[in-house]
Amino acid sequence: MNCSLVGRIAARFSGVRLGKKFLLTRFQRLTNLAAMRVKSLCISRDSCGAALVARMALVAGVFIACTLIVRAQDTVQEEPLPSSTDYTVAQTNAAPPPPSLPYAVDTYNSKGGAVGGEGYSAEPRRFHYSLRLTVRGVYDDNIFLSNTDRVSDYYFAIEPAIMIGFGDVEGRGGDYIRLDYMPSIILFVDHSNENAVDHLIHLEGRHQFSRLTVFVAQDVVILDNANLNSLIDTTGQQANIDVSARTRLNLYVTRLRANYELTGKLFLTGEFDASIYDYRNDFINSEILSGGLYINYNWTPKVVVGIGVTAGYDFVDDPNPDQTFEQVNVRLNYQMTGKLNFYASTGIEFRQFDGNRSERTSPVFELGAIYHPFDGTTITLAGSRNMFPSGFFPNQDFAATNVVLRIQQRLLQRIYLGLSAGYENADYFPTVRGVSAPRDDNYYFVEPSLDVLITRFWSAGVYYLHRQDFSSIDFFSFYDNQIGVRTTIRF
């Protein structure tokens, strides 16, 4: 590894990891005087902060209790949760890709259970729209994800969202086109210079010809914070574990899937993916292109098996070498109507590094499951292991292995209990000879939540988020706690 790493660790960095890429866009050096001021600020605020958090929790508890009393006087039409396969059906996957992937998968909606009905019509070839406004008030005890200079603050998040579409936008079984857009406006109480606006955009569509079915999706994600926010998570479950700080990242992801029926039981799947990681500062950019071809067999009406290959090229800024890779994968798709959907892909990847080092062979996998054991209960599980170039450390890649579990339970038709938990390991390795890559990170998060559906169009709730990273390089280790209250109105 370049000896400049020593100087980097001595400074304070701001960066982001999105998907399975570690990225950096800014660094900021703190003087000793600044550090002393930060520490004194934290000491003076800790005592009053704890009291204020207790008041927020009490007010939230009283508010939710009042809504239960109002229920006896205000009868509203009960609404089920929206489809839990929001971004997955058109991809022909029974369960979504792992949440660390950069494109949105609404199966892993972390905004709480009391989401109400979106009012979509089941009729195809019809215009649809929905409007939503979510406001959150949050106390965060480590807004910079720092290992030593922990700074706490309160912030408000204003998150309007709009969906417009035409066709079967809910079921995604027929032709449709759909656009989702959500800006996330973050306003800090004491650190207004850290105010930021994220832009989350997702466009997708599906069209079926006689034997050919085509699905395309485009994501534009503009982030300016310490979290890896997406359309399915703005609370910060996926943190910036690469540099443990705030940063700016523009990400553009294109996905194309095409299924062609050969016989009643046999069909081909063609895949194309493109990802562009664009940074505002002078750090490592990258573009990843890949394509795949798979042959699939409908073994039974509920089970599909497949085998195929994926090949790609990683264009990485200097000093990292460009890379090529090939994968051989076996896939299984199991769908049990109304109860269990399961998807798994496992294989071997061969990666080359433009002649700078020998070929590396590694196992890869992706899996996902959606389970509805009882009415009002949803359990989702996702995991993956893949190799990716590092956007922070020169001449290094890392193997990213993660798993995420989410459980949601509806009680009394109006109360929604949620629990999200996840783990990720990032194991770095060199891409050129003579470079040391000692870093190894183990990150986890847990987020329980409680939401109440007050009326058909209005919900409110509370949540608690704890996240922690154990890194072999102490500078990157951190822990963080957040307590938030939220309310959502649907139009």
MOSUL-V363441 format. One record per residue. N is the residue number from 1. RES is the residue in one letter. PSI is psi in whole degrees, -180 to 180 (999 if undefined). Layout:
n=<N;N>
res=<RES;RES>
psi=<PSI;PSI>
This chain:
n=<1;2;3;4;5;6;7;8;9;10;11;12;13;14;15;16;17;18;19;20;21;22;23;24;25;26;27;28;29;30;31;32;33;34;35;36;37;38;39;40;41;42;43;44;45;46;47;48;49;50;51;52;53;54;55;56;57;58;59;60;61;62;63;64;65;66;67;68;69;70;71;72;73;74;75;76;77;78;79;80;81;82;83;84;85;86;87;88;89;90;91;92;93;94;95;96;97;98;99;100;101;102;103;104;105;106;107;108;109;110;111;112;113;114;115;116;117;118;119;120;121;122;123;124;125;126;127;128;129;130;131;132;133;134;135;136;137;138;139;140;141;142;143;144;145;146;147;148;149;150;151;152;153;154;155;156;157;158;159;160;161;162;163;164;165;166;167;168;169;170;171;172;173;174;175;176;177;178;179;180;181;182;183;184;185;186;187;188;189;190;191;192;193;194;195;196;197;198;199;200;201;202;203;204;205;206;207;208;209;210;211;212;213;214;215;216;217;218;219;220;221;222;223;224;225;226;227;228;229;230;231;232;233;234;235;236;237;238;239;240;241;242;243;244;245;246;247;248;249;250;251;252;253;254;255;256;257;258;259;260;261;262;263;264;265;266;267;268;269;270;271;272;273;274;275;276;277;278;279;280;281;282;283;284;285;286;287;288;289;290;291;292;293;294;295;296;297;298;299;300;301;302;303;304;305;306;307;308;309;310;311;312;313;314;315;316;317;318;319;320;321;322;323;324;325;326;327;328;329;330;331;332;333;334;335;336;337;338;339;340;341;342;343;344;345;346;347;348;349;350;351;352;353;354;355;356;357;358;359;360;361;362;363;364;365;366;367;368;369;370;371;372;373;374;375;376;377;378;379;380;381;382;383;384;385;386;387;388;389;390;391;392;393;394;395;396;397;398;399;400;401;402;403;404;405;406;407;408;409;410;411;412;413;414;415;416;417;418;419;420;421;422;423;424;425;426;427;428;429;430;431;432;433;434;435;436;437;438;439;440;441;442;443;444;445;446;447;448;449;450;451;452;453;454;455;456;457;458;459;460;461;462;463;464;465;466;467;468;469;470;471;472;473;474;475;476;477;478;479;480;481;482;483;484;485;486;487;488;489;490;491>
res=<M;N;C;S;L;V;G;R;I;A;A;R;F;S;G;V;R;L;G;K;K;F;L;L;T;R;F;Q;R;L;T;N;L;A;A;M;R;V;K;S;L;C;I;S;R;D;S;C;G;A;A;L;V;A;R;M;A;L;V;A;G;V;F;I;A;C;T;L;I;V;R;A;Q;D;T;V;Q;E;E;P;L;P;S;S;T;D;Y;T;V;A;Q;T;N;A;A;P;P;P;P;S;L;P;Y;A;V;D;T;Y;N;S;K;G;G;A;V;G;G;E;G;Y;S;A;E;P;R;R;F;H;Y;S;L;R;L;T;V;R;G;V;Y;D;D;N;I;F;L;S;N;T;D;R;V;S;D;Y;Y;F;A;I;E;P;A;I;M;I;G;F;G;D;V;E;G;R;G;G;D;Y;I;R;L;D;Y;M;P;S;I;I;L;F;V;D;H;S;N;E;N;A;V;D;H;L;I;H;L;E;G;R;H;Q;F;S;R;L;T;V;F;V;A;Q;D;V;V;I;L;D;N;A;N;L;N;S;L;I;D;T;T;G;Q;Q;A;N;I;D;V;S;A;R;T;R;L;N;L;Y;V;T;R;L;R;A;N;Y;E;L;T;G;K;L;F;L;T;G;E;F;D;A;S;I;Y;D;Y;R;N;D;F;I;N;S;E;I;L;S;G;G;L;Y;I;N;Y;N;W;T;P;K;V;V;V;G;I;G;V;T;A;G;Y;D;F;V;D;D;P;N;P;D;Q;T;F;E;Q;V;N;V;R;L;N;Y;Q;M;T;G;K;L;N;F;Y;A;S;T;G;I;E;F;R;Q;F;D;G;N;R;S;E;R;T;S;P;V;F;E;L;G;A;I;Y;H;P;F;D;G;T;T;I;T;L;A;G;S;R;N;M;F;P;S;G;F;F;P;N;Q;D;F;A;A;T;N;V;V;L;R;I;Q;Q;R;L;L;Q;R;I;Y;L;G;L;S;A;G;Y;E;N;A;D;Y;F;P;T;V;R;G;V;S;A;P;R;D;D;N;Y;Y;F;V;E;P;S;L;D;V;L;I;T;R;F;W;S;A;G;V;Y;Y;L;H;R;Q;D;F;S;S;I;D;F;F;S;F;Y;D;N;Q;I;G;V;R;T;T;I;R;F>
psi=<148;139;-14;-12;-35;-45;-34;-43;-26;-13;174;128;160;127;-176;148;122;140;-126;27;137;126;155;137;-3;146;154;122;131;130;166;-38;-42;-40;-39;-39;-41;-45;-42;-36;-43;-39;-41;-24;-20;-43;-46;-28;-42;-40;-40;-38;-41;-40;-42;-43;-40;-45;-42;-41;-43;-40;-46;-37;-39;-36;-32;-35;-41;-28;-34;-21;-15;93;125;161;125;141;133;170;151;171;131;3;42;-48;24;-30;-43;-15;0;19;135;-26;158;163;162;149;-14;-13;150;-14;155;143;106;-10;-31;42;118;11;6;162;-27;72;-16;-179;142;-11;23;146;143;-10;127;169;54;144;136;152;157;146;142;144;122;133;130;143;124;139;126;123;7;74;-22;3;47;149;-31;-50;78;126;127;158;166;144;158;139;124;118;83;151;144;141;130;142;169;129;-151;68;-22;-56;-31;25;-19;-168;143;166;141;139;128;135;132;111;145;110;119;123;114;151;-49;-14;66;-21;-12;3;144;162;120;149;123;115;134;123;132;160;161;140;137;125;-163;-50;-12;130;127;133;134;144;143;128;138;118;118;111;143;62;-171;1;162;65;152;179;-20;-1;112;3;-17;26;-42;105;168;81;-9;-55;-2;50;180;148;179;130;133;126;133;123;128;135;137;131;137;125;132;122;123;-48;-172;-22;-14;134;154;149;122;140;144;133;141;132;132;122;111;125;145;-25;180;75;-172;112;163;153;132;124;137;154;153;157;126;144;132;148;126;90;-48;172;-19;-10;128;130;151;161;146;-170;152;136;146;172;132;115;113;136;153;146;5;141;149;158;149;153;153;141;142;120;147;136;150;131;119;126;114;116;124;-8;-60;130;133;137;137;142;129;147;-163;138;138;121;133;154;47;38;4;-20;173;162;143;133;129;149;147;152;159;140;155;148;143;125;130;82;-34;167;126;3;129;129;127;144;137;149;161;161;124;163;140;145;147;135;-3;-53;128;147;37;146;177;150;120;120;126;160;140;133;135;134;135;132;129;134;137;28;-10;-22;132;118;135;150;123;138;143;158;142;137;131;112;111;149;151;152;-4;161;147;8;134;138;79;-6;137;122;143;112;141;158;157;135;99;152;158;124;149;129;102;-51;-177;-29;5;129;159;153;180;157;159;131;124;131;147;141;125;109;146;-19;111;-32;-32;-5;149;165;152;142;137;139;125;148;147;155;145;134;134;138;999>
